[in-house]
Amino acid sequence: MDNQLSMVWDRLSDHQKSAFETFFQLLVEWNEKINLTAIIDWPDVRIKHFIDSLLIYVSNYRSFLMEPGRRVIDVGTGAGFPGIPLAIVYPEVSFTLVDSLQKRVQFLQTVISELGIENVEIIHARAEDLGRSPDYREQFSGAVSRAVAKVNVLLEYLSPFVEKHGWICMYKGPQVDDELQFSKVAQSKLAVHLQHQEDFRLPDEAGTRHLLWFQKISSLSRKYPRKAGIPSKQPLL
Ligand SMILES: C[S@@+](CC[C@H](N)C(=O)[O-])C[C@H]1O[C@@H](n2cnc3c(N)ncnc32)[C@H](O)[C@@H]1O
């Protein structure tokens, strides 16, 4: 996967590269006012935020989510990862980016307006609240998320949004095996099943990354998600 990941950048068009450069400039500028990222130099941002977010672009299973006309939700998007990079490379997929921090949502509104991105909707909400709204519950072909919570907690945030037979793709770091071990009960209660795990090495020794692909097996019980704050305080175990 190493070579393929280094090549991700070369496969982008000039227009897409320029969108990433503008996104980087906004990230650095806004990071002086609000806390968006600990990484602010271009080589690191390019690999650890942009190329990392684009792992789905080289995944064997990308067609589960990234086909024209699909709706994908990014929960806990923060400064827009992985949602904004994916929206840049998949203009025909509709993305909904959700975060509970108002300032990050304001930043993202500026990003999509400056980049002229039309396939992104930004929402300020807690996942647990939005997942009960009829306009969002089981309305998405897929959900993605990076660096938000452990697997069992994250499944309770994401499963409510995904339609039956739809897909969840989680970006995970080195703790993936431990987290998966403690996710069996959550998978069964939240009507999802782990179908694939993919392992990647980021370029320039920037670490190992994993994509977990869960499929929604059936419709979700009305019991889930539990009230805001409960999934993280009392994780399903
Ligand atoms: C560590 S940041 C990661 C941001 C981004 N996904 C990334 O990979 O850089 C976690 C983000 O998740 C958001 N978040 C945490 N719990 C959430 C919830 N229950 N609903 C919505 N957003 C949440 C936080 O506000 C924060 O912006």
PDBQT file of the ligand as one rigid body, heavy atoms in Angstrom, charges set to zero:
ROOT
HETATM    1  C1  LIG A 301     -10.117  14.626  17.899  1.00  0.00    +0.000 C 
HETATM    2  S1  LIG A 301     -11.265  15.490  16.924  1.00  0.00    +0.000 S 
HETATM    3  C2  LIG A 301     -11.077  14.690  15.358  1.00  0.00    +0.000 C 
HETATM    4  C3  LIG A 301     -11.553  15.530  14.230  1.00  0.00    +0.000 C 
HETATM    5  C4  LIG A 301     -11.376  14.949  12.843  1.00  0.00    +0.000 C 
HETATM    6  N1  LIG A 301     -12.297  13.855  12.597  1.00  0.00    +0.000 N 
HETATM    7  C5  LIG A 301      -9.949  14.525  12.578  1.00  0.00    +0.000 C 
HETATM    8  O1  LIG A 301      -9.715  13.350  12.343  1.00  0.00    +0.000 OA
HETATM    9  O2  LIG A 301      -9.043  15.387  12.609  1.00  0.00    +0.000 OA
HETATM   10  C6  LIG A 301     -12.862  14.885  17.451  1.00  0.00    +0.000 C 
HETATM   11  C7  LIG A 301     -14.009  15.745  16.986  1.00  0.00    +0.000 C 
HETATM   12  O3  LIG A 301     -15.218  15.046  17.244  1.00  0.00    +0.000 OA
HETATM   13  C8  LIG A 301     -16.179  15.954  17.732  1.00  0.00    +0.000 C 
HETATM   14  N2  LIG A 301     -17.128  15.158  18.525  1.00  0.00    +0.000 N 
HETATM   15  C9  LIG A 301     -16.845  14.398  19.605  1.00  0.00    +0.000 A 
HETATM   16  N3  LIG A 301     -17.963  13.793  20.069  1.00  0.00    +0.000 NA
HETATM   17  C10 LIG A 301     -18.971  14.179  19.238  1.00  0.00    +0.000 A 
HETATM   18  C11 LIG A 301     -20.380  13.888  19.196  1.00  0.00    +0.000 A 
HETATM   19  N4  LIG A 301     -20.941  13.096  20.104  1.00  0.00    +0.000 N 
HETATM   20  N5  LIG A 301     -21.110  14.449  18.213  1.00  0.00    +0.000 NA
HETATM   21  C12 LIG A 301     -20.528  15.280  17.296  1.00  0.00    +0.000 A 
HETATM   22  N6  LIG A 301     -19.215  15.591  17.298  1.00  0.00    +0.000 NA
HETATM   23  C13 LIG A 301     -18.448  15.051  18.257  1.00  0.00    +0.000 A 
HETATM   24  C14 LIG A 301     -15.375  16.980  18.540  1.00  0.00    +0.000 C 
HETATM   25  O4  LIG A 301     -16.042  18.216  18.661  1.00  0.00    +0.000 OA
HETATM   26  C15 LIG A 301     -14.091  17.080  17.710  1.00  0.00    +0.000 C 
HETATM   27  O5  LIG A 301     -14.161  18.129  16.772  1.00  0.00    +0.000 OA
ENDROOT
TORSDOF 0
